[in-house]
Amino acid sequence: MDPVRNPYAPGAGQRPPELAGRDTELGAFDVVLERIAHGRPERSLVLTGLRGVGKTVLLNHLRSAAIARGWGTGKIEARPDQSLRRPVASALHMALRELGPRHGNAEAVADVLGVVKAFAQYQPADAKLRDRWQPGIDAPAATGRADTGDMEIDLVELLSDAAGVAADTGKGIALFIDEMQDVQPDDVSAICAACHELSQQGAPLIVVGAGLPHLPAVLSASKSYSERLFRYLRIDRLDRAAADRALVGPAEREDVEYTTEALDALYAAADGYPYFVQAYGKVTWDLAATSPITADDVAVAAPAAEAELAVGFFGSRYDRATPAEREYMHAMADLGGPTGSAVSTSDVAVSLGRKPASLSPARDSLIKKGLVYSAERGQIAFTVPHFGRYLLRQPD
């Protein structure tokens, strides 16, 4: 088949040609936007799921939906070694610039931009000169607003003021945070406090976060009321019908068909994970000679697709691990099997002939690197689907 016409897109955060199986989440977000547009209170949203299920793609789609309704938006990607001050300031600056032309009072908008600047510029007294940041905001920095140095106080004041601008325009602001599990503890607490205050005010500003399955536990550890503060949507594998639609829809637009047996084989290989659906679909298309694509084409393509995944999707993560961390993950794979089921940390210790306490540094480091997560107390699981299967093929 012509590779130039290949419709599939297995990339990090790349929107697939057919966003299948996410109607429930899209509908839930539309309800949030409509309720806020009618002045009704709504909770912020949190999307959770493993790597490769399309959280970032969905987050970007939700942002597009908000923009289509005239909302101001900004998006950030959290990093464990970075405070949220600069990213949040940049995101809100963008959102306010989108809303500014619709606001009847340019001076009022400039005042809030001054608050954004004050929030962004705050630095501890001992901060080095090279660490100081000057955001590209023409308005002078406000004094006495969002500049205390206490992240919780400052973020509540900043988001409240930004929400005021949105309310004046009859629209809203949506702040999108990807990799939310990597937000620093103090900043998590500040986000929860700000969302709590905004919900009580009925202010038209929401946070839409996306992160790994343990994100709800991260939020709950920060504020006990977080389970009532956010609406949690778990993003999982596609069912058979949705996976078929993700493959068949783009192919039909190129006048290409699949046999039922080919779709059976592709679903078995991809296991419904959206990234894998795109990866196997792309390689199968390139290697198939003619339409319809058959099960034999899938059989020929599967080893090539697996080889690509072994390097780009699995290998790049495996290479980040230290020898001690790899030993820990191999033990997890031996216990959990090809499906990568959650395993007991005590069982991992027994398998390695070590005391559980001695393995804590390796486990904690793997969690920080986003390779594993604590499914529940005393349990550990891979953040990447099929990672156990990949590890079982690697030498210990």
N, C-alpha and C positions, 0 to 999 in steps of 0.2 A: 504494500500500500504506500501511497505517497506520504513520506514523513512530513512534508511541508504542510499537509492538510490534517496532520494528527491533532485532534482536538483536546487531548488530555493534558493536564497540568499538574504533575506531582512536584510541587515546590512548597517551601515553607511560607505559609500564609497566602499562597496564590489561590485566587478564587477559581474553583473548578467551573467548567462550562455549564454544568447543571448542578445547582445547589439543591440536592435531593435530600429528603428525610428530615428537614428542619422546619417544617411548617408550624409545629407547635411552638417553637421558640420565637419564630418570626411573629406569629399571632400574639404571643404574650407581650412582646415588645410594642406591637401596635396598640394594644390595650393600654399599656403604660403611657404612651405618647398621647392617646386620646383622652385619658383621664386627666392628665396634667393640663392638657389644652382646655379642659372644662373646669379647671380649678379644683380638681379633686386630688387628695393626697395619694401618693403611691410610693412603694418601696423601690430602692435601687436594686439592680440585678447582679447576680454572680453566676457565671458559667463555669462549670467544673468538668474535668475529664482527663483522660490519658493523653499523651502526645499522639498526634496523628489523627485525632477525631474531628479536627476542623474548628477548634475554638477560635483561633485568630481569624480564620476566614469568616466565621459567623459574627465575630466582633466587628470586623470591617463592614459587613453587610448591614448590621444594625446601625452603625454610624452613618452609612449612606441613607438609610431610612430616615434617620433624624435630620440629616441635611436636607433631604427632599421635602421635609415639612417646615423648613425655614429655621431650624434650631441652630444654635451655636454649638460647635463640637470641638473637642481636642482629644488627642490620644497619646498615651505614653506607654513605654515598656519598662516595667520595674526591673531594677538590678539590685542584688543583695548588698552591693558595696556603695550604693548611691542613695542619698537623701532624696525625698520627693520634692523638695523646695523648687529646684530649678525646673524639673520636668513639668510639675503642676503649673508653675507660673507660665511656662511656654505654652502649655495646652490651653490654659484659660485666656492668655493673650490672643491666641488664635480664635477661640470661641467669641471673645468680645469684639474682635475685628469683624467677624461675620455678622454680628448683631448690630454693630455700631451704626452703619448706614441707615438702619430702620428706626433708630432711636431719635426722638425729636430734640433731645438735649445733648449736644456734643460735649458740653462742659461736665455734665453728670457722668458721661461715659469716661471722660478724661480723668475724673476724680477716682473712679474705680480702677482705671489703668494705673493710677498712682499707687493704689493699694497693692495691686499685683507687683509693681516694681519694688515697693517696700518689702513685701513678702519675699521676693526673689533675692533681694540684695542683703538680707540679714545674714550676718556672719558673726560667730563668736569673737570675742575680743582678741583671742590669741590666733585667729585665722591668719595664714600667710597671705601676702599681697597677691601671689600668683593664683590663690584660690578664690579671689574676689571676682564676681561676675557682674557684668553690666548688660542687662537685657535691653533689646532694641525697642524701648518704649520712650516716646518723646515727652510724655507727661512727667512732671517732677514727682519723686517718691513721696508718698503720704507720710505723715508723722502721727504716731499714736494709733495706728491701725494695722493689724497683721504684722507687727514688727517687734513683738515681745521676746522672740526667741523660743517661746514655748510652742511647739509645733501644733499641739491640740488647739490652743487658744487662737493662734494665727490662722490655721486652716478654717476654723469655724467662721471667723470674721471675713476671711477672703471669699469663701464660697457664698456666704450670706450676701455680701455686697454684689458679687457677680450675679447671683440669682435675682437681685433687685433690678438689674439692668434687663435681664431676660423677661421679668414680669412686666416691665414698662413697655416692652415690644409685643407682648402677648404671645411670646414664644418661650422656649426653655433652653437650658444648657445641659449637655450630656458629656461627662468626662469618662473616657474609656481607658481602662488600665489593663494591659496585657501582662502576663506572668505575675499576677497579683500576689502569689504566694511568696515572692521574693521581696516584697515591701518590708522595710525594716520595722521592728516591733513598735517603736514609738510612733512611726508614721501610720501603721495599721490602726493603732489606738486613735490617732487623730482623724483618720478617715471615718472610722465608726462614729466618733463623737460628732463630726460634721454632718454625716448622713442622718444621725439621730436628731440633731437640731433642725436641719432642713425639713425633715419629715414632720416635725412638730409645727413648724411655721407654715407648712403647705407650700414651700418655696419650689419654683419650677427648675430645680437642678437635681439631676440624678447622677450616680456613679454606676457604671457598667463594668464589672471586673470579669476577668477570665483567668483561670489558673488550674493547677493540678488537683487531683481528688481530695487532698488534705487541706485545701484552702478554707473550707468551713471551720475546720478545727483551729487553724491559724487565727481566724477572725474571732472565734469563740474564746480562745485563750486571752485575747486582748480585751474584749468587752463581753460580759455574760449575756447581754441583750442582743448580740449580733444575730442570733438565730431568728429573731423576730424583726430584725432591721432590714435584712435583705431577702429577696426572693431568689432561691437557689434553683438553677436549672442544670441538671446533669446531662452532659453531651456524651452520647455513647455511640456504639457501632451502628451502622445502617442495617435495617432489616433487608431481607432479600429483595422485596419490591423496590425499595429506595436505591439499593446498590445497582439493580438492573437499570433503573431509570438514569442513574448517573453515567452508565456506560452507553445505553441504547440511545438516549436523547441526543447527545452530541454526534454520535455516529450517523443517525438518521439524517441529520442536517447536512451530512457529507455524502448521503446516498449509500451508506454502508450498513450492513446488517450483521447480526450475530445469530448463530444457531442456539437453540435451547441448551444443548450440551456444552457449548462454549461458555455460556453464562453460568452454568452449573460449576464448571471448572474454575472460572474466575472468582466466583463467590467463595468456593472452597479455599482458594489460594489467598485471597485478600481478607477473608474472615469478616467482611463487612466494615473494616476500618477505612475511612474515606481516603487517607493518604495512600494506602496500599491499593485501593480500587483504581486510583489514578495511575499509580506506578505500574501495576500489571497491565492496565488498559493501554498505556502508552507503548510499552515494549511489544505487547501483542500486536497492536496496530502496525508498528514498524516492520515486524517480521512476517505478518500475514501477506500472502501473495494476492489474494482476491477476496471479494465479498461473495458470500457471507463468511465471516470469521468463524472458524470451527474449533472444536476441542483439540484437534491435532495442532492447530496454530498456538493455542494456549500452552500445550505441553512443550512445544519447542521454545516458547518465549519465557516460560516460568523460570528456568535456570538463569537466564540473562537478567530477568527482573530481580531475582533473589541476589544475584551478584552485585547489582547496582545498590540494592538496599543494604547489603552487607558492608559496603564501603561508605555510602553517603548517609544512611539513616542510622544504622547500628554501629558501624566501625568508628565513626567520628565521636560517638559518645563513649564507646569502650576505650578509645585511646586517651580520653581525659582522665581515666581512673588510674590510681597508683597500683602497684602490685598487691598491696594489702587489700585495697578496695576490690580489685578484680577477684581475689581469692574469696572475698565475702560474696560477691555476686555469683561466682560459680557455684558456691554452696547453695545459694538461693535457687539457682536454676536446677541443681540436682534434686532439691527437695520439692520444688514447685512444678517441675516437668515442663514440657514444651509450651503449655498454656500460660506459664508464668503466674500461677496462682500465688496468692499471698501465703507467706510461711511464717512460722513462729520464730522470733529472734532467739529463743532458747534452743530451738531445734538447730538453727544455724550454728550456734556455739557448740552443741554436741557433735554436729557433723565435722566441725573443724578441730574438735578436741581442745577447745579453749574455754575460758571462763567468759560469761557474757560481758562482764565489765571491761575486759581487755579488748573486746570488739567494738565498743561504743565509739571510739574515734573514727574508725573506718565507716561505720554505719552513719554517723552524724555527717561526715564529709560527703558521703554519697547522697544524703538528703539535701545538703546545701548545693551540690552540683546538679540537683534535679534528676538524678538517675533512679532513685528509689523514693518511696514515701511510706509513711506509717499509716497503713490502712485502718488500724485501730490499735489500741494499747497492746503491746507485745507482739504485733504483727508487722510485717514489712512486705512490700510488693514493688515491682518495677513500674516506673512511670511510662515506659515504652512498651506497647503491645508486641508480642512475639519476641521480646528480648531474651526470654528464657530459652526459646528454640534456637536463637542465634548463638547463645553462649554454650549450649550443649554441643554445638558443632566446632567450638573453638578448643584448642588445647588448654588444659588447666594451667 
